[in-house]
């Protein structure tokens, strides 16, 4: 019976921390007890991007609320795994989205973006909110397409490659202007950030600076729109990114090294990460023997070794896991030749400085003046649940940032 008692004790401690966080902080005037949470992700914005050019909206938000020196993504620091960790509080090995490309052994299905929400193995924030009786809204968030075990957000817009981020801000503000009974309490949205420019031109490029100026303008419009709502519609705004970006100057073609005659061994590359799945012991031995032909610097691990080093030993992790050093990435199957070498990449060890992302928060629960040394991607979901006053994610690996612990 120790397990259930521990879970009850953990929930009571969480509830007490949330109650203290929502009542103890002094303020100039009382606010309603039920603010909405708007969680925005800006893809590929490295921790130092807003600081390089002293972008005014980011600077203002940092002064008006909380910020962190870096947000540490999960391993691997890739878009789909990181966004799913942000939404669940659970690492990729446990939430099931182990890479941007992978194989599900049980079904032999390859991960795709069709009904991707069903691939998540633990409930994401929008499901937790809806099941707690709160309306949720989701737009373009990776791995949100399709219902999760029969539950979908009350408001949903899928990814649209032609849509502009300004349309996303308008959509958010329109939702917040709804009458209270129809207003979502949780809004989650993806924006482009600087990811595309970082890949195409590199993290130090003028393209990234242009993308950041556009993101700063977007943030300014969103904050102004929220401020115009007034005290009758309080909002806690949280702005994060999924990962950083580092310079890349070479590619590794793993397919030339691994013996492959049919569907297996299945090779799934995601930037600098490669999961290799085998079906037979003969394939395992052949792959193991071939890895010595990889270029120097590439980390080669069995699934057990990846678990010990990165906690990366989920059911969908490959039998072999390869990781390029910073500066190198694996060739994807559609790239041909050096002209397609990206100038920037992510997916590496999340502890590397260049992999760090951003964290900013402001609103009733985030009074001015707090700078955290580090926030982990897994901390976001428990914190959002605390603000919403709903139970935390089951088996959450992150901490509630509002509990006052360092």
C-alpha positions in Angstrom: 0.0 0.0 0.0 3.0 2.3 0.2 2.6 3.3 -3.5 -0.9 4.7 -3.2 -0.1 6.5 0.1 3.0 8.1 -1.5 0.8 9.3 -4.5 -1.8 10.8 -2.0 1.0 12.6 -0.1 2.5 13.9 -3.3 -0.8 15.3 -4.5 -1.5 16.9 -1.1 1.9 18.6 -1.1 1.3 19.8 -4.6 -2.1 21.2 -3.7 -0.7 23.0 -0.7 2.1 24.5 -2.8 -0.3 25.7 -5.4 -2.6 27.2 -2.8 0.3 29.1 -1.2 1.5 30.2 -4.7 -1.9 31.7 -5.5 -2.5 33.4 -2.2 0.8 34.3 -0.6 2.4 36.6 -3.3 1.5 40.2 -2.6 0.0 42.4 -5.3 -1.5 45.8 -5.7 -5.0 44.4 -6.1 -6.8 41.1 -5.8 -7.3 39.1 -9.0 -9.9 36.4 -9.8 -8.8 33.0 -8.7 -9.0 31.5 -12.2 -6.6 33.0 -14.7 -6.2 31.5 -18.1 -2.8 30.1 -19.1 -1.4 30.9 -22.5 1.6 28.7 -23.3 3.5 29.7 -26.4 6.4 27.9 -27.9 8.9 29.6 -30.3 10.6 27.0 -32.3 14.4 26.9 -32.2 15.0 30.0 -30.1 18.3 29.6 -28.3 18.6 31.0 -24.8 20.9 33.9 -25.9 18.9 35.0 -29.0 16.7 37.6 -27.2 19.8 39.0 -25.4 22.0 39.5 -28.4 20.0 42.4 -29.8 18.3 43.6 -26.6 14.8 42.8 -28.1 12.4 45.1 -26.3 9.4 42.8 -25.8 11.5 40.0 -24.4 13.3 42.4 -22.2 10.1 43.9 -20.9 8.6 40.6 -20.2 11.7 39.5 -18.4 11.4 42.5 -16.1 7.7 42.2 -15.6 7.7 38.5 -14.6 10.0 35.5 -14.4 12.7 34.4 -16.7 15.4 31.7 -16.7 19.0 31.7 -17.9 18.2 28.6 -20.0 15.5 26.1 -20.5 17.0 22.6 -20.8 15.3 20.4 -23.3 15.0 16.6 -22.9 17.1 14.1 -24.7 16.9 14.1 -27.7 16.6 17.9 -28.1 14.4 17.6 -31.2 11.1 19.3 -32.0 8.6 16.5 -31.5 10.1 14.9 -28.4 10.7 18.3 -26.8 7.2 19.6 -27.4 5.7 16.4 -26.0 7.9 16.7 -22.9 6.7 20.3 -22.5 3.1 19.1 -22.8 3.4 16.0 -20.5 6.2 16.6 -18.0 7.6 13.3 -19.0 10.8 12.5 -20.9 10.7 11.1 -24.5 11.6 7.6 -23.4 8.4 7.6 -21.2 6.0 9.8 -23.3 6.6 7.6 -26.4 7.8 10.3 -28.8 11.4 9.3 -28.8 12.5 11.2 -32.0 11.1 13.0 -35.0 11.3 9.7 -36.8 11.1 6.3 -35.1 9.5 2.8 -35.2 6.9 1.3 -32.9 8.1 -2.3 -32.5 4.7 -3.7 -31.4 3.0 -2.6 -34.6 6.0 -2.1 -37.0 4.4 1.3 -37.7 6.6 4.3 -38.5 5.8 7.5 -36.7 4.0 10.0 -38.9 2.1 13.2 -38.5 -1.3 11.6 -39.2 -3.3 11.4 -35.9 0.0 11.9 -34.1 -1.7 12.6 -30.8 -2.5 9.0 -30.5 1.2 8.1 -30.4 1.7 9.9 -27.0 1.7 7.4 -24.2 0.8 9.7 -21.3 -1.9 12.4 -21.2 -0.9 15.8 -22.5 -1.9 19.1 -20.8 -5.0 19.7 -23.1 -6.3 16.3 -22.1 -5.7 16.9 -18.4 -7.5 20.2 -18.6 -10.5 18.9 -20.5 -10.9 15.9 -18.2 -10.8 18.3 -15.2 -13.7 20.2 -16.8 -11.7 23.1 -18.3 -11.8 24.1 -21.9 -8.5 23.9 -23.7 -7.4 25.3 -27.1 -4.5 24.0 -29.1 -3.0 25.4 -32.3 -0.2 23.8 -34.4 1.4 22.2 -31.3 3.5 19.2 -32.5 1.9 15.9 -31.6 -1.6 17.4 -31.0 -3.3 16.2 -34.2 -6.1 13.7 -33.4 -7.8 12.6 -30.1 -5.9 11.2 -27.2 -7.9 8.2 -25.9 -11.1 9.8 -27.0 -10.4 13.3 -25.6 -9.7 16.4 -27.8 -9.3 20.1 -27.0 -12.5 22.2 -27.2 -10.8 24.4 -29.8 -8.2 23.1 -32.3 -6.3 24.3 -35.3 -3.8 22.0 -37.0 -0.5 23.0 -38.5 -0.9 25.1 -41.6 2.3 25.8 -43.5 0.8 28.9 -45.1 -0.5 30.5 -41.9 1.4 33.3 -40.4 2.3 33.6 -36.7 0.3 36.8 -36.6 -2.8 34.8 -37.3 -2.0 32.6 -34.3 -1.8 35.7 -32.1 -5.2 36.9 -33.4 -6.7 33.4 -32.8 -5.4 33.5 -29.2 -6.8 36.9 -28.5 -10.1 36.1 -30.0 -10.4 33.1 -27.7 -9.5 35.2 -24.7 -12.2 37.8 -25.6 -15.0 35.2 -25.4 -17.5 35.4 -22.5 -16.1 33.7 -19.4 -18.2 30.5 -19.8 -16.9 30.0 -23.3 -13.4 31.1 -22.7 -10.7 28.4 -22.7 -8.6 28.2 -19.5 -5.7 26.7 -21.3 -4.3 27.9 -24.7 -1.3 26.2 -26.3 0.3 27.4 -29.5 3.4 26.8 -31.6 5.1 29.6 -33.5 7.9 29.5 -36.0 10.5 31.3 -33.9 14.0 31.1 -35.4 14.2 27.4 -36.2 14.0 27.6 -40.0 16.5 30.4 -40.2 18.8 28.6 -37.8 18.8 25.4 -40.0 19.2 27.2 -43.3 21.6 30.0 -42.4 23.1 29.1 -39.0 22.6 30.4 -35.5 24.8 33.5 -35.9 23.1 34.5 -39.2 21.3 37.7 -40.1 18.3 35.4 -40.9 18.1 34.4 -37.3 18.2 38.0 -36.2 15.4 38.9 -38.6 13.4 35.9 -37.3 13.9 37.1 -33.7 12.9 40.7 -34.5 9.7 39.2 -36.0 9.2 37.0 -32.8 9.7 40.1 -30.6 7.0 42.0 -32.6 4.7 39.0 -32.2 5.3 38.9 -28.5 4.7 42.6 -28.2 1.3 42.3 -30.0 0.3 39.4 -27.8 1.2 41.1 -24.6 -0.6 44.3 -25.6 -3.7 42.3 -26.5 -3.7 40.5 -23.2 -3.2 43.8 -21.3 -6.2 45.2 -23.1 -8.4 42.5 -21.7 -8.2 44.1 -18.3 -8.6 42.5 -14.8 -11.8 40.7 -15.7 -9.8 38.2 -17.8 -6.5 37.6 -16.1 -3.9 35.6 -18.0 -0.7 33.9 -17.1 1.5 34.0 -20.2 4.4 31.5 -20.5 6.8 31.7 -23.5 9.3 28.9 -24.1 11.2 27.2 -26.8 11.8 23.6 -27.5 15.6 23.7 -28.1 18.5 25.8 -29.1 20.7 25.5 -32.2 24.4 25.0 -33.0 26.5 25.4 -36.1 26.9 22.4 -38.4 29.5 21.9 -41.1 29.4 18.2 -42.0 27.1 15.3 -42.7 27.5 11.6 -42.0 25.7 9.1 -44.3 24.9 6.2 -41.9 23.2 4.2 -44.6 26.6 3.6 -46.3 27.8 1.9 -43.1 24.9 -0.2 -41.9 24.2 -3.4 -43.8 20.6 -3.2 -45.0 18.8 -5.6 -47.4 15.2 -5.1 -46.5 12.9 -3.3 -44.1 15.2 -4.4 -41.2 17.5 -3.2 -39.9 15.2 -0.1 -39.8 17.3 3.1 -39.8 15.6 6.2 -38.4 17.6 9.4 -38.5 16.5 12.6 -36.8 19.2 15.3 -37.3 22.2 14.1 -35.3 20.4 11.2 -33.8 19.9 7.8 -35.3 17.8 4.9 -34.0 18.5 1.5 -35.5 16.0 -1.3 -35.0 16.9 -5.0 -35.7 14.7 -8.0 -36.0 17.1 -10.9 -35.5 20.2 -11.7 -33.6 22.1 -12.0 -36.9 21.1 -8.5 -37.7 22.2 -7.3 -34.3 25.6 -8.8 -34.7 26.0 -7.4 -38.3 25.0 -3.9 -37.2 27.3 -4.1 -34.1 30.2 -5.1 -36.3 29.5 -2.3 -38.8 29.6 0.5 -36.3 33.4 0.5 -36.1 33.3 2.0 -39.7 31.6 5.1 -38.5 33.6 8.3 -38.5 35.4 9.3 -35.3 33.4 11.2 -32.7 30.1 9.5 -33.2 28.7 8.1 -29.9 27.4 4.5 -30.5 25.2 3.0 -27.8 23.0 0.0 -27.2 19.5 0.8 -25.8 20.7 -0.1 -22.3 23.7 2.2 -22.6 21.5 5.0 -23.9 19.3 4.5 -20.9 22.2 4.8 -18.5 23.6 7.9 -20.1 20.5 9.8 -21.2 17.5 8.0 -19.7 16.8 7.0 -23.3 15.6 3.4 -23.0 11.9 3.5 -23.9 10.1 0.8 -25.7 10.4 2.7 -28.9 14.1 3.5 -28.6 16.3 1.7 -31.2 18.3 -1.4 -30.4 21.3 0.9 -31.3 21.4 4.6 -30.8 23.9 6.8 -32.6 24.6 10.4 -31.7 26.8 12.8 -33.7 29.1 15.3 -32.0 28.2 18.9 -32.1 29.0 20.2 -35.6 27.9 17.1 -37.4 24.6 15.6 -38.4 23.3 12.5 -40.1 22.2 12.7 -43.7 18.5 12.2 -44.2 17.3 10.1 -47.0 15.9 13.0 -49.1 19.1 15.1 -48.9 21.6 14.7 -51.8 25.1 16.2 -51.7 26.9 18.8 -49.7 24.7 21.6 -51.1 22.0 20.3 -48.7 24.1 20.4 -45.6 22.2 22.4 -43.0 24.0 25.4 -41.4 22.4 24.7 -38.0 21.1 21.7 -36.1 19.8 20.5 -32.7 19.1 17.1 -31.2 22.4 16.8 -29.3 23.1 16.3 -25.6 20.7 18.8 -23.9 23.4 19.8 -21.4 25.4 21.5 -24.2 25.1 25.3 -23.9 23.9 25.7 -27.5 20.9 23.4 -26.9 19.4 25.6 -24.2 16.1 27.3 -24.9 14.1 30.2 -23.4 11.7 30.6 -20.6 9.7 33.8 -19.8 6.5 34.0 -17.7 4.3 36.9 -16.5 0.9 37.2 -15.0 -0.9 36.9 -11.6 1.2 33.8 -10.6 4.5 35.2 -11.8 5.2 38.5 -10.1 8.2 40.6 -11.2 11.8 40.0 -10.3 12.6 36.3 -10.4 15.4 34.8 -12.5 15.9 31.1 -12.4 19.2 29.5 -13.2 17.6 26.7 -15.1 14.1 25.4 -16.1 13.7 22.0 -17.5 11.2 21.3 -20.3 9.6 18.7 -18.0 8.9 21.5 -15.4 6.4 23.3 -17.6 3.4 20.9 -17.5 3.4 20.5 -13.6 3.6 24.3 -13.3 0.7 24.9 -15.7 -1.4 22.4 -13.8 -0.6 24.2 -10.6 -1.8 27.6 -12.1 -5.0 25.8 -13.4 -5.5 24.1 -10.1 -5.8 20.7 -11.6 -3.9 17.5 -10.6 -0.4 17.3 -11.9 0.5 15.0 -14.8 0.7 11.4 -13.7 4.3 10.2 -13.3 5.6 13.8 -14.0 9.4 14.0 -13.9 9.5 17.8 -13.7 8.9 20.0 -10.7 6.3 22.7 -10.2 8.2 26.0 -10.5 5.7 27.7 -8.1 6.5 25.4 -5.1 9.3 27.8 -4.0 12.1 25.2 -4.1 15.4 26.2 -5.9 
